[in-house]
């Protein structure tokens, strides 16, 4: 056994006498493609690969599998769960026939106590592995965040895209109808000066109309119904279809009296269908413009969100970054019908920094606030200047954070969310960015019904 351990750097310093004091050390033979822990009948303990090669993976809270690495002859593993008191979530599969030594928990602590060189080697391995796993977990958290933002953007882009497509399709139909109506109006008897004046007046009202204030839905419905009844009395084709569009620009029976007077009998139908097609087309063009504007705003928000992440010393508009994050997360606010209250300082300066990732801070804090806030709840954002610092507050009216959790809230892997719904790295990332990248600090204030995070950043970060 001592000869076999000589091939394991972490255990090479164990003397035969010390080895005997450990009691029985179990040797486990694992065939290719077999599961180590199934063969051994145990998971928790300290392991050393004497021959062969194993592949280790870790099962995350959400059920996904994270590769942990391959263990070859001379390598050890299993110390992290023992030293930090966690359950074992790993699985090990033999890539080739392997021989593995198993130390029980008691034997592990005994060897840690009596062999300083082993203790140093084990702690060094643990530090390396914790650093590697934390790096993987942070990368995974960023990918999850990126996936959330991407899904949100697809949702946000789909709505204006679908609206513009519908409007374009209706506009095509309108233009055909407008052309056919115009052709009918151009045939037959030439139009009198009074008829042309009436058409010009209706056209001007259609193109220049601007509502003074939003109309009550009930009043609007009553106006449309009255106009539809009047149009039917005049024998107008598609009266109930024309009424909502004509009423929308303020036309009623009184304002249409010129058409009634100038176009006797059924000749009034074409002019009113013509003006309705014109009004509807103008409205549809407005819908398309609004949809494209919405897409443009989203693209700008994404550009600003991404542009902030750069290493060289630069000026950063904090409020602009928050606005961009709000746009990108807009679908999540609407899903819970949250009220967003913004109290932004009008004299809020840009900050000069070499820091990166500040928009990730706003994303994580706002995402947590959305999760915590109740349906139809409120999220409040405030900004202000405090001497050489700028401050940003993000508060929600959720249930609050228990006092027992507050001291651990910024610790990596600590989460108050149910299993599978949080990695416990969101606030750890926030802390690392605010403190490590920007030289600022973050404060938590939480009571039942209100949780507030205040991020404080220096206006100008000194170059070291």
Secondary structure as UniProt FT lines:
FT   HELIX           2..5
FT   TURN            6..7
FT   HELIX           9..11
FT   TURN            12..13
FT   HELIX           16..21
FT   STRAND          26..30
FT   TURN            32..33
FT   HELIX           36..40
FT   STRAND          46..51
FT   STRAND          53..59
FT   TURN            61..62
FT   STRAND          65..72
FT   TURN            73..74
FT   STRAND          76..77
FT   HELIX           79..84
FT   STRAND          90..94
FT   STRAND          98..103
FT   HELIX           105..114
FT   HELIX           116..186
FT   HELIX           193..208
FT   HELIX           217..233
FT   TURN            234..235
FT   TURN            237..238
FT   HELIX           239..248
FT   TURN            249..250
FT   TURN            253..256
FT   HELIX           257..262
FT   HELIX           265..267
FT   HELIX           268..307
FT   STRAND          314..316
FT   HELIX           318..328
FT   HELIX           330..335
FT   TURN            336..337
FT   STRAND          339..343
FT   TURN            346..347
FT   STRAND          351..353
FT   HELIX           358..372
FT   TURN            375..376
FT   STRAND          378..386
FT   TURN            387..388
FT   STRAND          389..396
FT   HELIX           403..406
FT   TURN            407..410
FT   TURN            412..413
FT   TURN            419..420
FT   HELIX           426..431
FT   HELIX           432..437
FT   STRAND          441..447
FT   TURN            448..449
FT   STRAND          450..458
//
